[in-house]
Amino acid sequence: MAEVKMYTTTWCPDCRQAKKYLDSRGITYEEINIETTPGAAEFVMSVNAGKRKVPTLVVGENVFHNSPYSHQVMEEKFK
């Protein structure tokens, strides 16, 4: 599987759901907190039409947000 990065915040319930999904399937990922990592919030906004949508996931070349959280989106992206 391609490298997975997930842009999150500490207060985000959608982020917790996405992490729970990935953990339950044994998918490893790098978590990047947009509140503490320089440039991370700007990256998230650049790929989400200027919005701070979290979680934003990068899977190889594929970038998508899952806010509001959708189990179906996770199933589609991590077949």
PyMOL Python script that loads the backbone (N, CA, C, O; Angstrom):
from pymol import cmd

cmd.read_pdbstr("""\
ATOM      1  N   MET A   1       0.841  -1.185   0.000  1.00  0.00           N
ATOM      2  CA  MET A   1       0.000   0.000   0.000  1.00  0.00           C
ATOM      3  C   MET A   1       0.883   1.244   0.000  1.00  0.00           C
ATOM      4  O   MET A   1       1.988   1.237   0.543  1.00  0.00           O
ATOM      5  N   ALA A   2       0.387   2.295  -0.607  1.00  0.00           N
ATOM      6  CA  ALA A   2       1.107   3.560  -0.666  1.00  0.00           C
ATOM      7  C   ALA A   2       1.212   4.174   0.730  1.00  0.00           C
ATOM      8  O   ALA A   2       0.434   3.849   1.627  1.00  0.00           O
ATOM      9  N   GLU A   3       2.176   5.057   0.892  1.00  0.00           N
ATOM     10  CA  GLU A   3       2.339   5.783   2.154  1.00  0.00           C
ATOM     11  C   GLU A   3       1.077   6.597   2.434  1.00  0.00           C
ATOM     12  O   GLU A   3       0.490   7.183   1.525  1.00  0.00           O
ATOM     13  N   VAL A   4       0.668   6.625   3.706  1.00  0.00           N
ATOM     14  CA  VAL A   4      -0.534   7.347   4.117  1.00  0.00           C
ATOM     15  C   VAL A   4      -0.138   8.431   5.108  1.00  0.00           C
ATOM     16  O   VAL A   4       0.537   8.165   6.102  1.00  0.00           O
ATOM     17  N   LYS A   5      -0.567   9.657   4.826  1.00  0.00           N
ATOM     18  CA  LYS A   5      -0.417  10.780   5.750  1.00  0.00           C
ATOM     19  C   LYS A   5      -1.808  11.290   6.066  1.00  0.00           C
ATOM     20  O   LYS A   5      -2.655  11.393   5.179  1.00  0.00           O
ATOM     21  N   MET A   6      -2.043  11.611   7.334  1.00  0.00           N
ATOM     22  CA  MET A   6      -3.345  12.143   7.724  1.00  0.00           C
ATOM     23  C   MET A   6      -3.131  13.444   8.495  1.00  0.00           C
ATOM     24  O   MET A   6      -2.463  13.478   9.529  1.00  0.00           O
ATOM     25  N   TYR A   7      -3.717  14.506   7.958  1.00  0.00           N
ATOM     26  CA  TYR A   7      -3.658  15.825   8.587  1.00  0.00           C
ATOM     27  C   TYR A   7      -4.846  15.948   9.528  1.00  0.00           C
ATOM     28  O   TYR A   7      -5.993  15.756   9.125  1.00  0.00           O
ATOM     29  N   THR A   8      -4.559  16.273  10.792  1.00  0.00           N
ATOM     30  CA  THR A   8      -5.574  16.242  11.841  1.00  0.00           C
ATOM     31  C   THR A   8      -5.470  17.459  12.763  1.00  0.00           C
ATOM     32  O   THR A   8      -4.589  18.305  12.617  1.00  0.00           O
ATOM     33  N   THR A   9      -6.405  17.513  13.715  1.00  0.00           N
ATOM     34  CA  THR A   9      -6.302  18.384  14.887  1.00  0.00           C
ATOM     35  C   THR A   9      -6.630  17.522  16.101  1.00  0.00           C
ATOM     36  O   THR A   9      -7.159  16.419  15.960  1.00  0.00           O
ATOM     37  N   THR A  10      -6.320  18.021  17.282  1.00  0.00           N
ATOM     38  CA  THR A  10      -6.579  17.245  18.498  1.00  0.00           C
ATOM     39  C   THR A  10      -8.057  17.195  18.850  1.00  0.00           C
ATOM     40  O   THR A  10      -8.497  16.253  19.510  1.00  0.00           O
ATOM     41  N   TRP A  11      -8.823  18.173  18.433  1.00  0.00           N
ATOM     42  CA  TRP A  11     -10.229  18.298  18.839  1.00  0.00           C
ATOM     43  C   TRP A  11     -11.216  17.691  17.841  1.00  0.00           C
ATOM     44  O   TRP A  11     -12.423  17.730  18.079  1.00  0.00           O
ATOM     45  N   CYS A  12     -10.741  17.143  16.750  1.00  0.00           N
ATOM     46  CA  CYS A  12     -11.588  16.736  15.618  1.00  0.00           C
ATOM     47  C   CYS A  12     -12.168  15.325  15.790  1.00  0.00           C
ATOM     48  O   CYS A  12     -11.416  14.350  15.778  1.00  0.00           O
ATOM     49  N   PRO A  13     -13.495  15.201  15.949  1.00  0.00           N
ATOM     50  CA  PRO A  13     -14.094  13.867  16.063  1.00  0.00           C
ATOM     51  C   PRO A  13     -14.000  13.064  14.757  1.00  0.00           C
ATOM     52  O   PRO A  13     -13.886  11.839  14.799  1.00  0.00           O
ATOM     53  N   ASP A  14     -14.047  13.737  13.603  1.00  0.00           N
ATOM     54  CA  ASP A  14     -13.893  13.033  12.330  1.00  0.00           C
ATOM     55  C   ASP A  14     -12.496  12.416  12.217  1.00  0.00           C
ATOM     56  O   ASP A  14     -12.332  11.328  11.667  1.00  0.00           O
ATOM     57  N   CYS A  15     -11.500  13.120  12.741  1.00  0.00           N
ATOM     58  CA  CYS A  15     -10.129  12.599  12.740  1.00  0.00           C
ATOM     59  C   CYS A  15     -10.048  11.339  13.596  1.00  0.00           C
ATOM     60  O   CYS A  15      -9.419  10.358  13.199  1.00  0.00           O
ATOM     61  N   ARG A  16     -10.671  11.361  14.753  1.00  0.00           N
ATOM     62  CA  ARG A  16     -10.666  10.182  15.628  1.00  0.00           C
ATOM     63  C   ARG A  16     -11.306   8.982  14.931  1.00  0.00           C
ATOM     64  O   ARG A  16     -10.818   7.858  15.047  1.00  0.00           O
ATOM     65  N   GLN A  17     -12.395   9.224  14.211  1.00  0.00           N
ATOM     66  CA  GLN A  17     -13.059   8.137  13.483  1.00  0.00           C
ATOM     67  C   GLN A  17     -12.154   7.581  12.375  1.00  0.00           C
ATOM     68  O   GLN A  17     -12.064   6.367  12.191  1.00  0.00           O
ATOM     69  N   ALA A  18     -11.494   8.467  11.650  1.00  0.00           N
ATOM     70  CA  ALA A  18     -10.595   8.021  10.578  1.00  0.00           C
ATOM     71  C   ALA A  18      -9.424   7.223  11.148  1.00  0.00           C
ATOM     72  O   ALA A  18      -9.047   6.195  10.586  1.00  0.00           O
ATOM     73  N   LYS A  19      -8.847   7.687  12.255  1.00  0.00           N
ATOM     74  CA  LYS A  19      -7.751   6.949  12.895  1.00  0.00           C
ATOM     75  C   LYS A  19      -8.227   5.575  13.362  1.00  0.00           C
ATOM     76  O   LYS A  19      -7.525   4.577  13.199  1.00  0.00           O
ATOM     77  N   LYS A  20      -9.413   5.533  13.939  1.00  0.00           N
ATOM     78  CA  LYS A  20      -9.988   4.264  14.394  1.00  0.00           C
ATOM     79  C   LYS A  20     -10.142   3.293  13.219  1.00  0.00           C
ATOM     80  O   LYS A  20      -9.832   2.108  13.341  1.00  0.00           O
ATOM     81  N   TYR A  21     -10.618   3.803  12.089  1.00  0.00           N
ATOM     82  CA  TYR A  21     -10.770   2.977  10.887  1.00  0.00           C
ATOM     83  C   TYR A  21      -9.417   2.414  10.456  1.00  0.00           C
ATOM     84  O   TYR A  21      -9.277   1.206  10.260  1.00  0.00           O
ATOM     85  N   LEU A  22      -8.424   3.287  10.311  1.00  0.00           N
ATOM     86  CA  LEU A  22      -7.108   2.847   9.851  1.00  0.00           C
ATOM     87  C   LEU A  22      -6.479   1.867  10.835  1.00  0.00           C
ATOM     88  O   LEU A  22      -5.931   0.843  10.428  1.00  0.00           O
ATOM     89  N   ASP A  23      -6.556   2.176  12.124  1.00  0.00           N
ATOM     90  CA  ASP A  23      -5.986   1.292  13.138  1.00  0.00           C
ATOM     91  C   ASP A  23      -6.638  -0.083  13.112  1.00  0.00           C
ATOM     92  O   ASP A  23      -5.955  -1.097  13.251  1.00  0.00           O
ATOM     93  N   SER A  24      -7.962  -0.122  12.933  1.00  0.00           N
ATOM     94  CA  SER A  24      -8.677  -1.400  12.954  1.00  0.00           C
ATOM     95  C   SER A  24      -8.300  -2.286  11.775  1.00  0.00           C
ATOM     96  O   SER A  24      -8.487  -3.501  11.824  1.00  0.00           O
ATOM     97  N   ARG A  25      -7.773  -1.685  10.725  1.00  0.00           N
ATOM     98  CA  ARG A  25      -7.365  -2.450   9.547  1.00  0.00           C
ATOM     99  C   ARG A  25      -5.855  -2.626   9.456  1.00  0.00           C
ATOM    100  O   ARG A  25      -5.346  -3.176   8.480  1.00  0.00           O
ATOM    101  N   GLY A  26      -5.146  -2.161  10.470  1.00  0.00           N
ATOM    102  CA  GLY A  26      -3.698  -2.324  10.479  1.00  0.00           C
ATOM    103  C   GLY A  26      -2.980  -1.477   9.454  1.00  0.00           C
ATOM    104  O   GLY A  26      -1.868  -1.805   9.039  1.00  0.00           O
ATOM    105  N   ILE A  27      -3.612  -0.384   9.042  1.00  0.00           N
ATOM    106  CA  ILE A  27      -2.994   0.513   8.061  1.00  0.00           C
ATOM    107  C   ILE A  27      -2.154   1.538   8.808  1.00  0.00           C
ATOM    108  O   ILE A  27      -2.677   2.291   9.629  1.00  0.00           O
ATOM    109  N   THR A  28      -0.869   1.571   8.531  1.00  0.00           N
ATOM    110  CA  THR A  28       0.010   2.531   9.187  1.00  0.00           C
ATOM    111  C   THR A  28      -0.094   3.881   8.487  1.00  0.00           C
ATOM    112  O   THR A  28      -0.310   3.957   7.277  1.00  0.00           O
ATOM    113  N   TYR A  29       0.061   4.933   9.265  1.00  0.00           N
ATOM    114  CA  TYR A  29      -0.055   6.278   8.722  1.00  0.00           C
ATOM    115  C   TYR A  29       0.768   7.238   9.566  1.00  0.00           C
ATOM    116  O   TYR A  29       1.066   6.981  10.733  1.00  0.00           O
ATOM    117  N   GLU A  30       1.121   8.336   8.946  1.00  0.00           N
ATOM    118  CA  GLU A  30       1.794   9.431   9.641  1.00  0.00           C
ATOM    119  C   GLU A  30       0.726  10.469   9.963  1.00  0.00           C
ATOM    120  O   GLU A  30       0.038  10.958   9.067  1.00  0.00           O
ATOM    121  N   GLU A  31       0.591  10.800  11.236  1.00  0.00           N
ATOM    122  CA  GLU A  31      -0.376  11.818  11.644  1.00  0.00           C
ATOM    123  C   GLU A  31       0.329  13.164  11.735  1.00  0.00           C
ATOM    124  O   GLU A  31       1.380  13.290  12.364  1.00  0.00           O
ATOM    125  N   ILE A  32      -0.265  14.165  11.099  1.00  0.00           N
ATOM    126  CA  ILE A  32       0.316  15.509  11.076  1.00  0.00           C
ATOM    127  C   ILE A  32      -0.717  16.477  11.634  1.00  0.00           C
ATOM    128  O   ILE A  32      -1.765  16.696  11.025  1.00  0.00           O
ATOM    129  N   ASN A  33      -0.422  17.052  12.789  1.00  0.00           N
ATOM    130  CA  ASN A  33      -1.331  17.988  13.437  1.00  0.00           C
ATOM    131  C   ASN A  33      -1.163  19.363  12.790  1.00  0.00           C
ATOM    132  O   ASN A  33      -0.081  19.948  12.831  1.00  0.00           O
ATOM    133  N   ILE A  34      -2.239  19.868  12.194  1.00  0.00           N
ATOM    134  CA  ILE A  34      -2.132  21.139  11.469  1.00  0.00           C
ATOM    135  C   ILE A  34      -2.005  22.334  12.400  1.00  0.00           C
ATOM    136  O   ILE A  34      -1.676  23.434  11.956  1.00  0.00           O
ATOM    137  N   GLU A  35      -2.262  22.128  13.686  1.00  0.00           N
ATOM    138  CA  GLU A  35      -2.137  23.226  14.648  1.00  0.00           C
ATOM    139  C   GLU A  35      -0.715  23.392  15.163  1.00  0.00           C
ATOM    140  O   GLU A  35      -0.363  24.451  15.682  1.00  0.00           O
ATOM    141  N   THR A  36       0.108  22.352  15.025  1.00  0.00           N
ATOM    142  CA  THR A  36       1.458  22.413  15.578  1.00  0.00           C
ATOM    143  C   THR A  36       2.570  22.210  14.549  1.00  0.00           C
ATOM    144  O   THR A  36       3.737  22.466  14.848  1.00  0.00           O
ATOM    145  N   THR A  37       2.230  21.757  13.354  1.00  0.00           N
ATOM    146  CA  THR A  37       3.242  21.489  12.330  1.00  0.00           C
ATOM    147  C   THR A  37       3.300  22.654  11.346  1.00  0.00           C
ATOM    148  O   THR A  37       2.324  22.919  10.644  1.00  0.00           O
ATOM    149  N   PRO A  38       4.433  23.350  11.289  1.00  0.00           N
ATOM    150  CA  PRO A  38       4.545  24.481  10.376  1.00  0.00           C
ATOM    151  C   PRO A  38       4.228  24.087   8.933  1.00  0.00           C
ATOM    152  O   PRO A  38       4.744  23.092   8.424  1.00  0.00           O
ATOM    153  N   GLY A  39       3.380  24.871   8.286  1.00  0.00           N
ATOM    154  CA  GLY A  39       3.024  24.668   6.890  1.00  0.00           C
ATOM    155  C   GLY A  39       1.897  23.671   6.661  1.00  0.00           C
ATOM    156  O   GLY A  39       1.360  23.599   5.556  1.00  0.00           O
ATOM    157  N   ALA A  40       1.527  22.899   7.681  1.00  0.00           N
ATOM    158  CA  ALA A  40       0.510  21.857   7.494  1.00  0.00           C
ATOM    159  C   ALA A  40      -0.870  22.457   7.226  1.00  0.00           C
ATOM    160  O   ALA A  40      -1.580  21.982   6.339  1.00  0.00           O
ATOM    161  N   ALA A  41      -1.259  23.479   7.967  1.00  0.00           N
ATOM    162  CA  ALA A  41      -2.577  24.098   7.751  1.00  0.00           C
ATOM    163  C   ALA A  41      -2.648  24.702   6.353  1.00  0.00           C
ATOM    164  O   ALA A  41      -3.683  24.620   5.691  1.00  0.00           O
ATOM    165  N   GLU A  42      -1.567  25.300   5.909  1.00  0.00           N
ATOM    166  CA  GLU A  42      -1.535  25.891   4.582  1.00  0.00           C
ATOM    167  C   GLU A  42      -1.679  24.822   3.498  1.00  0.00           C
ATOM    168  O   GLU A  42      -2.360  25.034   2.495  1.00  0.00           O
ATOM    169  N   PHE A  43      -1.030  23.667   3.709  1.00  0.00           N
ATOM    170  CA  PHE A  43      -1.170  22.569   2.755  1.00  0.00           C
ATOM    171  C   PHE A  43      -2.622  22.111   2.684  1.00  0.00           C
ATOM    172  O   PHE A  43      -3.179  21.960   1.597  1.00  0.00           O
ATOM    173  N   VAL A  44      -3.233  21.889   3.849  1.00  0.00           N
ATOM    174  CA  VAL A  44      -4.623  21.437   3.895  1.00  0.00           C
ATOM    175  C   VAL A  44      -5.529  22.428   3.170  1.00  0.00           C
ATOM    176  O   VAL A  44      -6.396  22.021   2.397  1.00  0.00           O
ATOM    177  N   MET A  45      -5.340  23.696   3.408  1.00  0.00           N
ATOM    178  CA  MET A  45      -6.162  24.708   2.742  1.00  0.00           C
ATOM    179  C   MET A  45      -5.905  24.726   1.239  1.00  0.00           C
ATOM    180  O   MET A  45      -6.828  24.976   0.463  1.00  0.00           O
ATOM    181  N   SER A  46      -4.687  24.471   0.821  1.00  0.00           N
ATOM    182  CA  SER A  46      -4.357  24.508  -0.610  1.00  0.00           C
ATOM    183  C   SER A  46      -5.021  23.366  -1.387  1.00  0.00           C
ATOM    184  O   SER A  46      -5.283  23.504  -2.582  1.00  0.00           O
ATOM    185  N   VAL A  47      -5.291  22.256  -0.728  1.00  0.00           N
ATOM    186  CA  VAL A  47      -5.916  21.123  -1.426  1.00  0.00           C
ATOM    187  C   VAL A  47      -7.418  21.025  -1.173  1.00  0.00           C
ATOM    188  O   VAL A  47      -8.083  20.139  -1.709  1.00  0.00           O
ATOM    189  N   ASN A  48      -7.955  21.936  -0.356  1.00  0.00           N
ATOM    190  CA  ASN A  48      -9.383  21.914  -0.012  1.00  0.00           C
ATOM    191  C   ASN A  48     -10.054  23.266  -0.259  1.00  0.00           C
ATOM    192  O   ASN A  48     -10.878  23.712   0.539  1.00  0.00           O
ATOM    193  N   ALA A  49      -9.699  23.906  -1.355  1.00  0.00           N
ATOM    194  CA  ALA A  49     -10.342  25.159  -1.773  1.00  0.00           C
ATOM    195  C   ALA A  49     -10.354  26.210  -0.668  1.00  0.00           C
ATOM    196  O   ALA A  49     -11.350  26.904  -0.467  1.00  0.00           O
ATOM    197  N   GLY A  50      -9.224  26.319   0.052  1.00  0.00           N
ATOM    198  CA  GLY A  50      -9.093  27.350   1.072  1.00  0.00           C
ATOM    199  C   GLY A  50      -9.711  27.006   2.417  1.00  0.00           C
ATOM    200  O   GLY A  50      -9.754  27.857   3.305  1.00  0.00           O
ATOM    201  N   LYS A  51     -10.189  25.778   2.590  1.00  0.00           N
ATOM    202  CA  LYS A  51     -10.834  25.381   3.854  1.00  0.00           C
ATOM    203  C   LYS A  51      -9.917  24.457   4.650  1.00  0.00           C
ATOM    204  O   LYS A  51      -9.156  23.670   4.088  1.00  0.00           O
ATOM    205  N   ARG A  52     -10.011  24.574   5.975  1.00  0.00           N
ATOM    206  CA  ARG A  52      -9.211  23.734   6.874  1.00  0.00           C
ATOM    207  C   ARG A  52      -9.977  22.448   7.172  1.00  0.00           C
ATOM    208  O   ARG A  52     -10.405  22.224   8.305  1.00  0.00           O
ATOM    209  N   LYS A  53     -10.147  21.613   6.167  1.00  0.00           N
ATOM    210  CA  LYS A  53     -10.895  20.362   6.303  1.00  0.00           C
ATOM    211  C   LYS A  53      -9.989  19.278   6.886  1.00  0.00           C
ATOM    212  O   LYS A  53      -8.950  18.945   6.317  1.00  0.00           O
ATOM    213  N   VAL A  54     -10.400  18.741   8.021  1.00  0.00           N
ATOM    214  CA  VAL A  54      -9.683  17.614   8.615  1.00  0.00           C
ATOM    215  C   VAL A  54     -10.678  16.526   8.972  1.00  0.00           C
ATOM    216  O   VAL A  54     -11.786  16.833   9.412  1.00  0.00           O
ATOM    217  N   PRO A  55     -10.322  15.293   8.798  1.00  0.00           N
ATOM    218  CA  PRO A  55      -9.010  14.869   8.334  1.00  0.00           C
ATOM    219  C   PRO A  55      -8.862  15.022   6.821  1.00  0.00           C
ATOM    220  O   PRO A  55      -9.795  14.784   6.054  1.00  0.00           O
ATOM    221  N   THR A  56      -7.670  15.422   6.428  1.00  0.00           N
ATOM    222  CA  THR A  56      -7.267  15.374   5.026  1.00  0.00           C
ATOM    223  C   THR A  56      -6.227  14.274   4.937  1.00  0.00           C
ATOM    224  O   THR A  56      -5.272  14.240   5.714  1.00  0.00           O
ATOM    225  N   LEU A  57      -6.417  13.391   4.000  1.00  0.00           N
ATOM    226  CA  LEU A  57      -5.522  12.245   3.844  1.00  0.00           C
ATOM    227  C   LEU A  57      -4.791  12.303   2.514  1.00  0.00           C
ATOM    228  O   LEU A  57      -5.339  12.716   1.492  1.00  0.00           O
ATOM    229  N   VAL A  58      -3.551  11.881   2.562  1.00  0.00           N
ATOM    230  CA  VAL A  58      -2.732  11.750   1.357  1.00  0.00           C
ATOM    231  C   VAL A  58      -2.338  10.288   1.282  1.00  0.00           C
ATOM    232  O   VAL A  58      -1.651   9.769   2.161  1.00  0.00           O
ATOM    233  N   VAL A  59      -2.782   9.633   0.221  1.00  0.00           N
ATOM    234  CA  VAL A  59      -2.477   8.217   0.008  1.00  0.00           C
ATOM    235  C   VAL A  59      -1.770   8.131  -1.333  1.00  0.00           C
ATOM    236  O   VAL A  59      -2.403   8.148  -2.389  1.00  0.00           O
ATOM    237  N   GLY A  60      -0.457   8.040  -1.276  1.00  0.00           N
ATOM    238  CA  GLY A  60       0.325   8.097  -2.513  1.00  0.00           C
ATOM    239  C   GLY A  60       0.103   9.439  -3.179  1.00  0.00           C
ATOM    240  O   GLY A  60       0.431  10.479  -2.608  1.00  0.00           O
ATOM    241  N   GLU A  61      -0.448   9.425  -4.378  1.00  0.00           N
ATOM    242  CA  GLU A  61      -0.732  10.652  -5.124  1.00  0.00           C
ATOM    243  C   GLU A  61      -2.160  11.157  -4.905  1.00  0.00           C
ATOM    244  O   GLU A  61      -2.510  12.241  -5.371  1.00  0.00           O
ATOM    245  N   ASN A  62      -2.969  10.395  -4.211  1.00  0.00           N
ATOM    246  CA  ASN A  62      -4.380  10.721  -3.999  1.00  0.00           C
ATOM    247  C   ASN A  62      -4.549  11.546  -2.722  1.00  0.00           C
ATOM    248  O   ASN A  62      -4.101  11.135  -1.652  1.00  0.00           O
ATOM    249  N   VAL A  63      -5.192  12.702  -2.836  1.00  0.00           N
ATOM    250  CA  VAL A  63      -5.441  13.576  -1.692  1.00  0.00           C
ATOM    251  C   VAL A  63      -6.941  13.796  -1.575  1.00  0.00           C
ATOM    252  O   VAL A  63      -7.604  14.143  -2.552  1.00  0.00           O
ATOM    253  N   PHE A  64      -7.475  13.591  -0.365  1.00  0.00           N
ATOM    254  CA  PHE A  64      -8.911  13.785  -0.153  1.00  0.00           C
ATOM    255  C   PHE A  64      -9.169  14.121   1.310  1.00  0.00           C
ATOM    256  O   PHE A  64      -8.377  13.773   2.186  1.00  0.00           O
ATOM    257  N   HIS A  65     -10.278  14.796   1.565  1.00  0.00           N
ATOM    258  CA  HIS A  65     -10.687  15.035   2.947  1.00  0.00           C
ATOM    259  C   HIS A  65     -11.853  14.112   3.256  1.00  0.00           C
ATOM    260  O   HIS A  65     -12.541  13.633   2.355  1.00  0.00           O
ATOM    261  N   ASN A  66     -12.062  13.872   4.534  1.00  0.00           N
ATOM    262  CA  ASN A  66     -13.191  13.045   4.956  1.00  0.00           C
ATOM    263  C   ASN A  66     -13.918  13.765   6.080  1.00  0.00           C
ATOM    264  O   ASN A  66     -14.023  13.275   7.204  1.00  0.00           O
ATOM    265  N   SER A  67     -14.409  14.937   5.737  1.00  0.00           N
ATOM    266  CA  SER A  67     -15.127  15.791   6.678  1.00  0.00           C
ATOM    267  C   SER A  67     -16.390  16.309   6.004  1.00  0.00           C
ATOM    268  O   SER A  67     -16.302  17.048   5.023  1.00  0.00           O
ATOM    269  N   PRO A  68     -17.549  15.941   6.506  1.00  0.00           N
ATOM    270  CA  PRO A  68     -17.780  15.093   7.673  1.00  0.00           C
ATOM    271  C   PRO A  68     -17.386  13.650   7.384  1.00  0.00           C
ATOM    272  O   PRO A  68     -17.397  13.203   6.237  1.00  0.00           O
ATOM    273  N   TYR A  69     -17.036  12.926   8.454  1.00  0.00           N
ATOM    274  CA  TYR A  69     -16.551  11.552   8.323  1.00  0.00           C
ATOM    275  C   TYR A  69     -17.574  10.674   7.622  1.00  0.00           C
ATOM    276  O   TYR A  69     -18.769  10.728   7.910  1.00  0.00           O
ATOM    277  N   SER A  70     -17.077   9.865   6.699  1.00  0.00           N
ATOM    278  CA  SER A  70     -17.908   8.897   6.003  1.00  0.00           C
ATOM    279  C   SER A  70     -17.168   7.560   5.949  1.00  0.00           C
ATOM    280  O   SER A  70     -16.086   7.462   5.369  1.00  0.00           O
ATOM    281  N   HIS A  71     -17.755   6.547   6.552  1.00  0.00           N
ATOM    282  CA  HIS A  71     -17.172   5.212   6.512  1.00  0.00           C
ATOM    283  C   HIS A  71     -17.068   4.738   5.058  1.00  0.00           C
ATOM    284  O   HIS A  71     -16.101   4.074   4.686  1.00  0.00           O
ATOM    285  N   GLN A  72     -18.044   5.074   4.258  1.00  0.00           N
ATOM    286  CA  GLN A  72     -18.057   4.669   2.849  1.00  0.00           C
ATOM    287  C   GLN A  72     -16.854   5.241   2.102  1.00  0.00           C
ATOM    288  O   GLN A  72     -16.248   4.549   1.284  1.00  0.00           O
ATOM    289  N   VAL A  73     -16.504   6.501   2.377  1.00  0.00           N
ATOM    290  CA  VAL A  73     -15.331   7.102   1.728  1.00  0.00           C
ATOM    291  C   VAL A  73     -14.082   6.314   2.097  1.00  0.00           C
ATOM    292  O   VAL A  73     -13.251   6.026   1.236  1.00  0.00           O
ATOM    293  N   MET A  74     -13.945   5.966   3.370  1.00  0.00           N
ATOM    294  CA  MET A  74     -12.771   5.201   3.798  1.00  0.00           C
ATOM    295  C   MET A  74     -12.731   3.838   3.109  1.00  0.00           C
ATOM    296  O   MET A  74     -11.671   3.395   2.666  1.00  0.00           O
ATOM    297  N   GLU A  75     -13.865   3.183   3.018  1.00  0.00           N
ATOM    298  CA  GLU A  75     -13.926   1.884   2.346  1.00  0.00           C
ATOM    299  C   GLU A  75     -13.514   2.000   0.886  1.00  0.00           C
ATOM    300  O   GLU A  75     -12.791   1.142   0.377  1.00  0.00           O
ATOM    301  N   GLU A  76     -13.965   3.054   0.204  1.00  0.00           N
ATOM    302  CA  GLU A  76     -13.626   3.253  -1.208  1.00  0.00           C
ATOM    303  C   GLU A  76     -12.149   3.543  -1.391  1.00  0.00           C
ATOM    304  O   GLU A  76     -11.529   3.025  -2.321  1.00  0.00           O
ATOM    305  N   LYS A  77     -11.577   4.356  -0.529  1.00  0.00           N
ATOM    306  CA  LYS A  77     -10.191   4.784  -0.693  1.00  0.00           C
ATOM    307  C   LYS A  77      -9.181   3.736  -0.241  1.00  0.00           C
ATOM    308  O   LYS A  77      -8.035   3.746  -0.690  1.00  0.00           O
ATOM    309  N   PHE A  78      -9.594   2.836   0.641  1.00  0.00           N
ATOM    310  CA  PHE A  78      -8.665   1.829   1.188  1.00  0.00           C
ATOM    311  C   PHE A  78      -9.122   0.412   0.868  1.00  0.00           C
ATOM    312  O   PHE A  78      -9.142  -0.451   1.746  1.00  0.00           O
ATOM    313  N   LYS A  79      -9.486   0.172  -0.383  1.00  0.00           N
ATOM    314  CA  LYS A  79      -9.895  -1.174  -0.836  1.00  0.00           C
ATOM    315  C   LYS A  79      -8.750  -2.133  -0.737  1.00  0.00           C
ATOM    316  O   LYS A  79      -8.899  -3.309  -1.071  1.00  0.00           O
TER     317      LYS A  79
END
""", "prot")
cmd.dss("prot")
cmd.show_as("cartoon", "prot")
cmd.util.cbc("prot")
cmd.orient("prot")
